[in-house]
Amino acid sequence: MRHGQSQRFALQHDLRFQDTAKYPRASGESCRFIFWTMDSVVGVEDYFYRKQKKYWQQSFEASQHLVTPRFQALNVALGIQPATQRGQHQFHIHIGTLAPGYREAIDSLNLDSNVTQIINLNGYKFYVRYVADREGEGPFSGEDPLDVATEMIPGGRQSVPLYGVLVAIAKNNKGIFVLASKKWERSEINYKQSQVCALNKTQQ
């Protein structure tokens, strides 16, 4: 576990891949990380407190500086499961890379912040929107992905607990795509790489 004390978060390296007898589904998944806020935030439905810090941007920065080998930026996948399916009621973001098919689907989307698009992928119906980064502030610096998801999905705020959210960088490197779908699960993120991942203990 790595702690970003000044930024109030902890980064967990899921080590279940080391015990495949007990966790057979975790075989080879050495690159699964979980970002936990150290503040008291329940989850996606905790509207006031989840917006106090740029948790998504912090998660992305963790994938670039606190993980070795560093994830390629265009491959990073950040996800939150629906409140109805999560096992922990403390705000956390799953960090891995895009599973096959996702990068291609995202690259085909319209780079228009005012348009909500719909795509079907791996059995999920996604509501999708492009979010531009703030000028000079880097990836994930624009509008909060959970606010975007709330605006897109049918039923708005009341439906948020039913939806999972996936976020990835757009191919133009000037923004991100927010994808929201009912019952979307963290298992749709890839946690396997050609090299075994670890926490980078040289970075503070």
C-alpha positions in Angstrom: 0.0 0.0 0.0 1.3 3.4 -0.9 0.0 6.5 0.8 -0.2 10.0 -0.7 -0.6 11.6 2.7 -0.6 15.2 1.4 -3.2 14.4 -1.2 -5.2 12.1 1.2 -5.2 8.9 -0.8 -3.9 5.3 -0.6 -2.9 3.1 -3.6 -3.4 -0.6 -3.1 -1.7 -3.3 -5.2 -4.1 -6.3 -5.4 -1.9 -9.3 -4.6 -4.4 -12.1 -5.1 -2.5 -13.1 -8.3 0.1 -14.5 -5.9 -2.3 -17.1 -4.6 -4.0 -18.7 -7.6 -5.1 -21.8 -5.6 -7.4 -19.6 -3.6 -8.1 -16.9 -6.3 -7.9 -18.7 -9.7 -9.5 -15.8 -11.5 -6.6 -13.5 -10.4 -4.0 -15.6 -12.3 -1.7 -13.2 -14.2 -3.5 -10.1 -12.9 -0.4 -8.5 -11.3 -1.3 -5.1 -12.6 -4.5 -4.5 -10.7 -4.5 -1.4 -8.4 -7.1 0.3 -6.4 -7.1 4.0 -5.5 -8.7 4.8 -2.1 -9.6 8.2 -0.8 -8.6 8.6 2.8 -11.4 11.2 3.3 -14.8 10.0 4.4 -16.6 9.5 1.1 -19.1 6.7 0.7 -19.1 6.4 -3.1 -20.6 7.6 -6.4 -23.8 8.7 -4.7 -22.0 10.8 -2.1 -22.5 14.0 -4.2 -21.0 16.6 -2.0 -17.9 14.9 -0.6 -16.8 13.0 -3.8 -16.3 16.4 -5.5 -13.9 17.8 -2.9 -10.8 16.6 -4.6 -9.8 15.6 -8.2 -9.8 11.9 -7.4 -9.8 10.8 -11.0 -6.8 13.0 -11.8 -5.0 11.6 -8.7 -5.8 8.1 -9.8 -4.3 8.7 -13.3 -1.2 10.3 -11.8 -0.8 7.3 -9.6 -0.8 5.0 -12.7 2.0 7.2 -14.1 4.2 7.6 -11.1 3.4 5.1 -8.3 3.3 2.0 -10.5 6.1 0.1 -12.1 6.3 -0.4 -15.0 4.4 2.8 -15.7 1.1 2.3 -17.6 1.0 3.8 -21.1 -1.3 6.8 -20.8 -3.6 5.8 -23.7 -4.1 2.4 -22.3 -5.1 3.5 -18.7 -8.6 2.5 -17.7 -10.1 3.9 -14.5 -13.4 2.4 -13.3 -16.0 2.5 -10.6 -18.6 -0.2 -10.1 -22.3 0.5 -9.4 -23.2 1.1 -5.8 -25.4 -2.0 -6.0 -22.5 -4.2 -6.9 -19.5 -2.9 -5.0 -18.1 -4.7 -2.0 -16.6 -1.7 -0.1 -18.5 1.4 0.8 -15.6 3.8 0.7 -14.9 5.7 -2.5 -12.4 3.8 -4.6 -11.3 3.7 -8.3 -10.1 0.5 -10.0 -6.9 1.1 -12.1 -5.8 -1.1 -15.0 -5.7 -0.9 -18.7 -8.3 -1.1 -21.4 -9.5 -4.5 -22.3 -9.5 -5.7 -26.0 -12.1 -3.9 -28.1 -12.4 -0.8 -25.8 -9.6 1.2 -27.3 -10.9 0.7 -30.8 -14.5 1.6 -29.8 -13.3 4.7 -28.0 -11.2 5.9 -30.9 -14.2 5.8 -33.2 -16.2 8.2 -31.1 -17.1 11.9 -31.8 -14.8 14.5 -30.1 -17.7 16.8 -29.3 -18.2 17.7 -25.6 -21.9 18.6 -26.2 -22.9 15.2 -27.6 -23.9 12.1 -25.7 -23.2 9.0 -27.8 -24.4 5.4 -27.3 -22.3 2.4 -28.1 -22.8 -1.3 -27.4 -19.7 -3.2 -26.3 -19.2 -6.6 -24.6 -22.9 -6.8 -23.8 -23.1 -3.4 -22.2 -25.0 -0.3 -23.5 -22.8 2.7 -22.8 -23.8 6.3 -22.6 -20.6 8.2 -23.6 -19.4 11.8 -23.7 -16.1 13.5 -24.5 -14.7 15.8 -21.8 -12.0 18.3 -22.8 -9.1 18.9 -20.4 -8.5 22.3 -19.0 -5.9 24.2 -20.9 -2.5 23.5 -19.6 -3.7 21.3 -16.7 -3.2 17.9 -18.2 -5.4 14.7 -18.3 -8.5 14.4 -16.2 -8.5 18.1 -15.3 -11.9 18.9 -16.9 -15.4 18.3 -15.7 -15.8 15.6 -13.1 -16.6 12.2 -14.8 -19.3 11.3 -12.3 -21.0 14.6 -12.9 -20.9 13.9 -16.6 -22.3 10.4 -16.1 -25.1 11.8 -14.0 -26.0 14.2 -16.8 -26.0 11.4 -19.5 -27.8 8.5 -18.0 -31.6 8.1 -18.0 -33.0 9.0 -14.6 -30.1 11.2 -13.7 -29.1 11.3 -10.1 -31.6 8.7 -9.0 -30.1 6.2 -11.4 -26.5 6.7 -10.5 -26.3 3.7 -8.0 -27.2 1.4 -10.9 -24.4 2.5 -13.2 -20.7 1.7 -13.5 -18.4 4.3 -15.0 -15.3 3.8 -17.1 -12.9 6.6 -18.0 -10.1 6.7 -20.6 -8.0 9.2 -22.4 -9.0 10.2 -25.9 -6.6 9.6 -28.8 -6.1 13.3 -29.3 -4.5 13.5 -25.8 -6.6 16.6 -25.1 -9.5 15.1 -23.1 -11.1 11.9 -21.8 -14.1 9.8 -22.6 -16.6 9.0 -19.9 -18.6 5.7 -20.4 -21.5 4.8 -18.1 -23.5 1.5 -18.3 -25.8 -0.4 -16.0 -24.2 -3.2 -14.0 -20.7 -2.5 -15.6 -18.1 -4.4 -13.6 -14.4 -4.0 -12.8 -13.8 -7.3 -14.5 -14.1 -5.5 -17.8 -10.7 -3.8 -17.1 -7.5 -5.6 -18.1 -5.1 -6.3 -15.2 -2.5 -8.3 -17.1 0.7 -7.0 -18.6 3.8 -8.6 -20.2 5.7 -7.6 -17.1 4.8 -8.1 -13.4 3.6 -4.8 -11.9 4.6 -3.5 -8.5 4.3 -0.3 -6.4 7.0 2.2 -7.2 8.7 2.7 -3.9 11.1 5.3 -5.2 8.4 7.9 -5.7 6.9 9.9 -2.8 
